Amino acid sequence: LTSLILFCLVALAYGTEKIFIPLAPESVKFISSQTIKSSQLGDVVSSMLGFAVKPEDPWNSLSPMNPFKVPKTTIVLDFDGFDGDTTLDVPGHSFPLENDASMQKQLELLSERTLERFSDQEPVVVYMKTGDKLYGAKMAYPELLLPVSPEVDSRLKDAVKDADLVKLLRDGTFNASLPGDDLFLVELHTARLVIDQLAKKASKGSAPSVVWLRLSGLRHIVDRYTDESYQASHALRLIRELVERTKKMLKENYGQKALLLVITQNDKSSGLVQEVRGPSWPSQNPQRNR
């Protein structure tokens, strides 16, 4: 009986942890819906970006890539808080995610490859926990993050003035003075600012970009209000709108040179997020890691 319960819990976690690919160049083709392990993710994304990799544990759902038709701009929206009762529907390809290792190492692998190949083009390679202080990212990319304050409190003050969020604050859906609510609002506002800045960057050249945005505020909304609450429903709606906003921006500004990944995971089901919440990803300051 104990084994059966454990199996069901594991299956439930895998069932809600997913990787969605709502936008990719036509050259990125999939032949199956095989589960992606977190330990494979660095090689999988590297392959999509045209790197020749020979993984020890290959993921067999990706067709061979045309190295001349690969994405130049990649955005990863990484959301926490998706347990068995909280799910996200995203149009496009989707694959079950198995958290078997720290994703931070996969991020570093992708960072090293991108910075090495495109060192002469000053690529943007950054991992941001959007609810944290952002001094490292601001130092590395001051122009890209010009309107983004490194201080969380400053970004919260800006978030409560956001036209899309004001109504939800006025009608009491969210309370910016409550822990958890404030984090969700800050993360959402920060992600929107970064997405808008990447749209402006499109007109300034073709240097490759890999931007990984981590948003964990949904976890706190669900913990405070429950997954069936009015607040959780609105939080999911805002997350879907962020995904659509990002997809639209990439299509309009980067066309066939864009890749968008959306990750939904549950940090209570593995040690993944706890590891990622350690020291900042070194590639926040690429000049120190070349």
N, C-alpha and C positions, 0 to 999 in steps of 0.2 A: 504493500500500500504506500509506504514511504517513497519507494522508487517511482511509483506511478505519479504521485503528487509532484515529485521533483521534475519528472519528465514533462508534466503539464506546465509547470512554471517556466521551465526552460523554453518550451515550445511557444508559450505565450509571449515571452520576452522577444524571441526571434521573430515572432509574427508581427510585432509592432515596430521593431527596429529595422529600418529600411534605408536604402539609397535610391533616390529618384533622380532621373536625368531628364528634366523637362525641355532642355535645349542642348543641341549638339550639332556640329556640322554634318552634312550629308555623308561625309566620309566615315563617320563613326557609326558602325553597324553592329547589331547584336544578333547572335544566332540562338540564344537560349536565355533563360532567367535563373541561372545558377546563383546560389548564395555567394555573396562577397564577404570574405573574412576581413576584419580590420587590418590584419597582418598583410593582406594582399593589396590594400588600397593604394599605397604609394606606387607600386608597379602598374596597377590598373590605370590610374590617372596618368602616369608617365607614358604609358602606351598610347592613350588617347591624345596626348600632346606630341606624339611622334618620336619619342625616345625609343631606341632599340634596347629592350631589356630581356634578360633571360632569368625569369624568376624560378626559385626552387619549388614554389607551390603555385603553379600557374592557374589563372582564372580563365576558363575556356568559353566564356560567353561573348567575347569580343572578337570580331573579325579582324584580319590583318589590316593595318592602317596604311593609307597613302601618305608617305612622309611629306609630300608637297601640299597637302590639304589638311592641315591640322589647326586646332584652335590657337589663338594668340592671347586670348583673355579668358581666364577661368575664374569663376566665382563659386565658392562652396558656402552654402547656408547650412549651418550645423546646429540643430535644435535639440535641446534636452527636455524631458518631461513626457515622453510618449510611452506610457505603460500599456497594459492590456486593454484599458478602457478609453484611452486617448489616442486617436489616430488622425492622420492627415492624408487627404486625397490630393494628389498632384498629377495632372495629366502628363503622359509620356511614359518612358521606360521606367520600370521599378524592379528592384532586386532586394531580397532579404539580406539583412546584415547580421553577421555573427561576430560579436565582440570577443575576439580571442587574444588580443594583445593591445598594447598601448598604441594609440593612433599618433602620438607625438613623434615617434620614430618615423612613421610614414610621412608625416609632414616635413620632417627634416630631410628625408631622402628626396622628396620632390623638390624641396628648396635647393639642395645642393646641385641637383641636375640642372635646374633652370638657371641658377646663377652661373654655373660653369659654362653652359652652352651659350648663353646670351650676355656674357659679362661685358661685352663692348657696347651693349644697347641699354644698360642701366635698367634692367627689368624690375618690376614691382613684385616682391614676394613677401607677403605679410600674413601673419595669423593674429587675429584680434579677438580677445574675449571682450565683447562689446559692453559689458557691464563693469569693466575694470578701469583703472587709470591707464592712460594710453601714451605715456611719455616716451616709451621706447619706439612705438610706431610713429609718433609725431617727429621724433628726431631723425628717423630713417627716411620718412617721406613727408616733409613739411608742406610741400606744394599740394600733394594729393589730399592731405588731411587738414588743409588750411582752415576750414570752418568747423572742424571737430575739436572741441576743447579736450585737453588731456584729463581734466578733473571731472569726476562723476557728478558732483553737485552742480557744476555749471551746465552739464549736459541735461540734467534733470530739469533745471530751470528753463532751458530751451524746449525740452520735450513737452512741458505743460502748456506751452504756447503754440504747439503744433496744431494746425487747424483740424487735422484728422483725429486728433486725440482730445481736443477741448470738449467736444460734446460728451464723450464717455466719462470725462472727469466731472462735468457739470451734472450729469444725470446720476452720478454715484456708482457707475459700473466699476471704476477703479478709483483708488484713493492714493494720490502721489505721496502722502505722508506715511503710508504703511510699508514696512519692509516686505519685499516681494513684488508688490504693485509698482513701487518706485523702480526696482530693477528691470521689470518687464518694459516699462515706459522708456527708460534710459536706453536699453538695448535696441528696442525697435527704432527709436529716433536716431541712434548712432548708426545703425545699419542703413537707414534711409539716406543719411548724409553721405556715407561712403559710396553707396550706389550712385547717387547723384553726381558725386565727384568723378567717378569712373566714366560717366557719360561725357563729362567735359574733357577728360583725358583722351578720349577717342580722337579728338580733332588735333591733338598735339604730337602725333607720331604713332608708330606701330610697335613700340617696345612691349614685350610680353608682360603679362600681369597674371599672378596667381594670388587671389585674395580669399582667405578663409575666415569667415565670420562666425563666431561661436555665440549662440544665444541660449541662455539657460533659464530665462525668466518664467517660461511656461511652467516649469517644475514648481516654482514657488506659488504661482496662481492656483495650480491644481491642489497643492498641499494645503493652502489656506481655505479655498472655497469648495473643493472637491471637483472631480472631473465632469460632473453633470451640472455644474453651476452655470448661471448666466454669465459670470465673469470668464469662465473657461471657454465657453462658446464664443464670446467676443474675442478672446485672445487667439483662438484658432482662426477666426475670420481675419484678424489682422496679420497673422502669420501667412495665411494664404494670399492675402493682398500683397505682402512683401515679396513673396515668391513671384507673383504675377508682375509686379513692378520691376523686379530684377530681370525677369525674362524679357519683358517689353523693352527695357533699356538696352539689353545686350543685342536683341534682334535689330533694333533701330540704329544702333551705333557701331556694331561689330559684325553683323550679318553672319556669314559662314565661318567667321573666325572666333566664335564664342562657344564656351562650354559652361553649363550651369549644373551643379550637383546640389541636391538637397538631402541632408541626412536627418533622420528622426531616430533618436535613441533614448534610452532610459538608464540613467546613471546608477539606479539602484540595482540593476541586474548584472553589473560587472564592475571591475576596477578601472575601466577605461577613463572615465571623466576625472576620477580622483587623481590619476596620473597626469592628465593634461592640465589640471589645476595647479600643478607645481610651478617650477620656474617658467618664465615666459619663453616662447619658442625663439631660439637664437636668431632666426631669420627676420625678426622684427627690425633688426639692424644689420642689413646685409653687408655693410662695409666692414663689419667686424668678423665676418664669417666666410670670406672668400679665400 
